[in-house]
């Protein structure tokens, strides 16, 4: 269908992600626009009328230009114009029926009476063959607003002014090797005066049978958003397990002074922007700034995970309810596996006038239904072994 191809050619990555979620298409690389386009194009449910609802007014006008339809007007008017032009093109003149000879009229009437089912069956079949009413097409929202088509968490800054989802920054920066543990002095001396190597250049094929086997035990210092963007080049879709311990949005400052030497001397060092962010769990933009920070990172974590990979997110009562919604949107609610309770035994709080908050939460999500799980079992007193 020409219109469907035109719509698919205009769609961007975030639009395809929304369509893939609504069509419940599994095992598709959400980073690969071409793969998502191919999978959506094969779905029968992905009719032009449905796909047009995901496009902004600017994108609908681009489709009109491809279909040689006038792009003047508002989004609703343009969508109707596209669908009407397709229906007119699909209409084929019906071939006029020839009159039957008079001598066969009685025979046809008799045959129809013999084949006619009882009245009850007629009514039953008639109800089944009734055409379903056409879906109601709601009017377009006012300029600057968008129509909500699914349950989701929305915050200031999530969408652009034209209603499209903001792209997650994917910046690939070079790594710089600062220190190598257990490196011999001879190796260090040999490298002096040479060109500074990047982190991907360190692997020489001596640590394992493949790049993935050898490139391990690396401690990377930096903003994890930029680090993950750089890791996508080599590790997109290849990581089996990720555990993160993000800030809890407690509003606390975890900076501290450490004594040096026997005299306890103090050395002052001005914090960099990165260090200031790393040790202060405060958010000037409020909850929305924390949520946006986590959304962009969870999106990149999802791309790094393999098809059988799992993500564990450590949090507590401050933001766990928001994180669940962000993870549901990125992974799908059906990919939620467990809410693991990390209980602090024998930890009490003062007079807080409520039950003590003496546990943390670990949320477990899988990339697909092919996740790996090894059951934990323990031997009970009665001698039976039961799964935990």
C-alpha positions in Angstrom: 0.0 0.0 0.0 1.5 3.3 -1.1 0.2 5.4 1.7 1.5 3.0 4.4 5.0 3.0 2.8 5.0 6.8 2.8 4.0 6.9 6.5 6.7 4.4 7.5 9.3 6.3 5.6 8.5 9.5 7.6 8.5 7.9 11.0 11.4 8.5 13.4 12.8 6.2 16.0 10.7 7.4 18.9 7.5 7.1 16.9 8.4 3.5 15.9 9.1 2.7 19.5 5.6 3.8 20.5 4.0 1.8 17.6 6.1 -1.3 18.5 4.9 -1.1 22.1 1.3 -0.7 21.1 1.5 -3.6 18.6 3.3 -5.7 21.2 6.1 -6.6 18.8 8.8 -8.5 20.7 12.5 -9.2 20.1 13.1 -6.2 17.9 16.2 -3.9 18.1 14.7 -0.6 19.2 17.9 1.2 18.2 17.6 0.0 14.6 15.0 2.1 12.8 15.1 -0.1 9.6 14.3 -3.3 11.6 11.4 -1.6 13.4 10.1 -0.3 10.1 10.3 -3.8 8.5 8.5 -5.4 11.5 5.7 -2.8 11.6 5.2 -3.0 7.9 4.4 -6.7 8.1 1.7 -6.2 10.8 -1.9 -6.3 9.5 -3.1 -4.1 12.4 -0.7 -1.4 11.3 -3.2 0.2 8.9 -2.6 3.7 7.6 -5.4 5.2 9.7 -3.7 3.8 12.8 -0.2 4.9 11.8 -1.3 8.4 11.0 -2.4 9.0 14.5 1.2 8.7 15.7 2.5 11.5 13.4 2.8 15.1 14.2 1.4 17.8 11.9 4.8 18.4 10.3 5.2 14.6 9.6 1.7 14.4 8.1 2.5 17.3 5.8 5.6 15.4 4.7 3.4 12.4 3.9 1.1 14.6 1.8 4.0 15.8 -0.3 5.0 12.2 -1.0 1.5 11.3 -2.0 1.0 14.4 -4.2 -1.8 15.6 -1.8 -2.1 19.3 -0.9 -0.3 19.9 2.4 -2.3 23.0 3.3 -4.4 22.8 6.3 -4.3 21.4 9.9 -3.4 17.9 10.9 -6.9 16.5 11.1 -7.9 17.9 7.7 -4.7 16.5 6.1 -5.2 13.0 7.6 -8.8 12.9 6.2 -7.5 14.1 2.8 -4.9 11.4 2.7 -7.3 8.6 3.6 -9.9 9.8 1.2 -7.4 10.0 -1.7 -6.4 6.4 -1.0 -10.0 5.2 -0.9 -10.8 6.9 -4.2 -7.7 5.3 -5.8 -8.8 1.9 -4.5 -12.3 2.1 -5.9 -12.8 -0.1 -9.0 -15.9 0.2 -11.1 -18.2 -2.8 -10.6 -18.9 -4.9 -13.7 -22.6 -4.7 -14.6 -24.5 -7.9 -14.0 -26.2 -9.5 -17.0 -29.9 -10.4 -16.7 -30.7 -14.1 -16.3 -32.9 -15.9 -18.8 -36.6 -16.0 -17.8 -36.7 -19.8 -17.9 -34.2 -20.2 -15.1 -35.9 -17.8 -12.6 -38.1 -20.5 -11.0 -35.3 -23.0 -10.7 -33.0 -20.5 -8.9 -35.9 -19.5 -6.6 -36.5 -23.1 -5.7 -32.9 -23.8 -5.1 -32.6 -20.8 -2.8 -35.5 -22.0 -0.7 -34.0 -25.4 -0.3 -30.6 -24.0 0.8 -32.1 -21.4 3.1 -31.4 -22.1 6.8 -34.0 -21.9 9.5 -35.0 -18.5 10.9 -32.9 -18.9 14.1 -29.8 -19.7 12.1 -30.5 -16.7 9.8 -30.5 -14.4 12.7 -27.4 -15.9 14.2 -25.5 -15.7 10.9 -26.8 -12.3 10.3 -25.4 -11.1 13.6 -22.0 -12.6 12.8 -21.8 -11.1 9.4 -22.8 -7.6 10.5 -20.1 -5.1 9.8 -18.5 -3.7 12.9 -19.0 0.0 13.3 -16.1 2.1 12.1 -13.9 3.4 15.0 -14.7 6.9 16.1 -12.0 9.4 15.1 -11.6 12.0 17.7 -10.8 15.6 16.7 -7.2 16.8 16.8 -6.1 18.5 20.1 -5.5 22.2 20.1 -2.1 23.6 18.9 0.7 22.9 21.4 -1.1 19.9 22.9 -1.0 16.2 22.1 -3.4 13.3 22.4 -2.6 10.7 25.0 -3.0 7.2 23.5 -1.6 5.1 26.3 -1.0 5.0 30.0 2.3 6.7 30.8 4.1 8.9 33.2 4.4 12.5 31.9 6.6 15.3 33.3 7.8 18.7 32.2 10.4 18.3 29.5 9.5 14.8 28.4 8.1 15.9 25.0 9.2 18.6 22.5 6.8 21.4 21.6 5.6 19.5 18.5 4.6 16.5 20.7 7.5 14.3 19.8 9.4 12.5 22.5 12.8 14.0 23.3 15.7 12.0 21.9 18.1 10.5 24.4 21.6 12.0 23.8 23.9 9.4 22.3 27.4 10.9 22.3 30.3 8.6 21.6 33.5 10.0 23.2 37.0 8.5 23.3 38.1 6.8 26.4 41.4 7.7 28.0 43.3 5.1 30.1 44.5 6.6 33.4 45.8 3.6 35.2 46.4 -0.1 34.6 46.5 -2.4 37.7 49.2 -5.1 37.9 51.1 -3.6 35.0 54.8 -4.3 35.0 57.3 -1.4 35.2 58.8 -2.6 31.9 55.4 -2.2 30.2 54.9 1.2 31.7 58.3 2.4 30.5 57.7 1.0 27.0 54.6 3.1 26.7 56.3 6.3 27.7 56.5 8.8 24.9 53.9 6.9 22.8 50.4 7.8 21.8 47.8 7.7 24.5 45.6 4.7 24.0 41.9 4.5 24.3 40.1 2.0 26.4 39.0 -0.1 23.4 42.6 -0.1 22.1 44.0 -1.8 25.3 42.5 -5.2 24.2 45.1 -7.1 22.2 43.5 -10.5 21.9 45.6 -11.9 24.8 42.9 -11.8 27.5 40.3 -14.1 25.9 39.1 -15.7 22.7 37.0 -12.6 21.7 36.8 -8.9 22.3 33.9 -9.4 24.7 35.8 -12.1 26.7 39.0 -10.0 27.0 37.4 -6.6 27.7 36.5 -7.0 31.3 37.5 -5.7 34.8 37.4 -2.1 33.6 36.6 0.7 36.1 35.4 3.7 34.1 35.3 7.2 35.7 32.8 9.7 34.2 29.2 10.6 33.7 27.5 7.2 33.1 25.3 8.7 30.4 28.3 9.6 28.3 30.0 6.3 29.2 27.0 4.2 28.0 26.8 6.3 24.8 30.4 5.4 24.1 29.9 1.7 25.0 27.1 1.3 22.5 29.6 1.1 19.6 31.0 -2.3 20.9 28.4 -3.6 23.4 24.9 -2.8 22.2 22.8 -5.9 22.7 25.6 -7.9 24.3 25.4 -7.3 28.0 23.6 -10.1 30.0 23.4 -8.5 33.4 23.3 -4.9 34.6 22.9 -3.7 38.3 22.6 0.0 39.0 22.5 1.9 42.3 21.3 5.4 41.3 20.7 8.3 43.6 17.6 7.9 45.8 16.6 11.6 45.6 16.9 11.9 49.3 18.0 15.6 49.2 21.2 14.7 51.2 24.8 15.7 50.5 27.2 12.8 50.8 30.4 14.7 50.6 32.8 14.2 53.5 36.3 15.1 54.7 38.8 12.3 55.1 41.9 12.8 57.4 45.3 12.1 55.7 48.3 10.8 57.6 48.9 10.4 61.3 48.3 14.2 62.0 45.0 14.1 60.3 45.9 16.9 57.8 43.2 18.1 55.5 43.7 18.8 51.8 41.2 20.9 50.0 40.3 20.2 46.4 37.7 22.1 44.4 35.0 19.6 43.3 34.5 19.2 39.6 30.9 19.4 38.2 30.9 15.6 37.8 32.0 15.1 41.4 29.5 17.6 42.7 26.7 15.6 40.9 28.1 12.3 42.2 28.0 13.1 45.9 25.0 15.4 46.2 21.6 13.7 46.0 19.8 17.0 45.5 17.8 18.1 42.4 17.3 21.7 41.7 14.6 21.0 39.1 12.6 18.8 41.5 11.2 15.4 40.8 10.9 16.0 37.0 14.7 16.6 36.7 15.4 13.3 38.6 12.9 11.4 36.4 14.4 12.8 33.2 17.9 11.9 34.4 16.8 8.3 35.0 14.7 7.9 31.8 17.7 8.8 29.5 20.0 6.3 31.3 17.4 3.5 31.4 16.9 3.9 27.7 20.6 3.4 27.0 20.7 0.5 29.5 17.9 -1.2 27.5 20.0 -0.9 24.3 23.1 -2.4 25.9 21.2 -5.5 27.3 21.2 -8.7 25.2 17.9 -10.4 24.3 18.3 -12.6 27.4 19.6 -9.8 29.6 18.3 -8.5 32.9 18.4 -5.2 34.7 18.4 -4.8 38.5 17.6 -1.3 39.9 18.4 -0.5 43.5 16.1 2.2 45.0 13.9 2.9 48.0 10.6 4.5 48.9 11.5 7.9 47.7 11.4 7.2 43.9 10.5 3.5 43.5 7.0 4.2 42.3 8.2 6.6 39.6 11.0 4.2 38.5 8.5 1.4 38.1 6.5 3.5 35.6 9.7 4.6 33.7 10.9 0.9 33.5 7.4 -0.2 32.4 7.4 2.3 29.6 10.9 1.3 28.4 10.8 -2.5 28.9 7.1 -3.1 28.9 5.0 -3.9 32.0 5.1 -7.6 31.1 8.9 -7.6 31.4 8.7 -6.8 35.2 9.8 -9.9 37.1 10.3 -9.1 40.8 10.3 -6.4 43.5 13.0 -7.7 45.8 12.9 -6.4 49.4 16.3 -5.7 51.0 15.5 -5.7 54.7 17.7 -4.0 57.2 17.5 -6.4 60.2 17.4 -4.9 63.7 17.5 -1.3 62.3 15.1 1.1 64.1 14.2 4.7 63.7 13.3 7.3 66.3 9.9 8.8 66.8 8.8 9.3 63.2 5.1 8.8 63.9 4.9 6.0 61.3 6.3 2.5 60.6 10.0 2.4 60.2 11.4 2.6 56.6 14.0 -0.1 57.2 14.2 -1.7 53.7 15.4 -0.9 50.2 13.9 -2.2 46.9 15.6 -3.9 43.9 13.4 -3.9 40.8 14.1 -6.7 38.3 13.3 -6.3 34.6 14.2 -8.5 31.6 14.8 -7.5 28.0 12.6 -10.3 26.7 10.9 -13.5 27.8 14.2 -15.4 27.2 15.8 -14.2 30.5 18.0 -16.5 32.6 17.1 -17.5 36.2 18.6 -20.0 38.5 16.3 -21.0 41.3 17.5 -20.6 44.8 16.7 -23.6 47.1 17.2 -24.2 50.8 17.0 -27.3 52.9 14.3 -27.1 55.6 14.4 -28.6 59.1 12.0 -31.4 58.0 14.5 -32.5 55.4 12.6 -31.3 52.3 14.2 -28.9 49.8 12.0 -26.0 48.6 12.5 -23.2 46.2 12.8 -19.8 47.8 
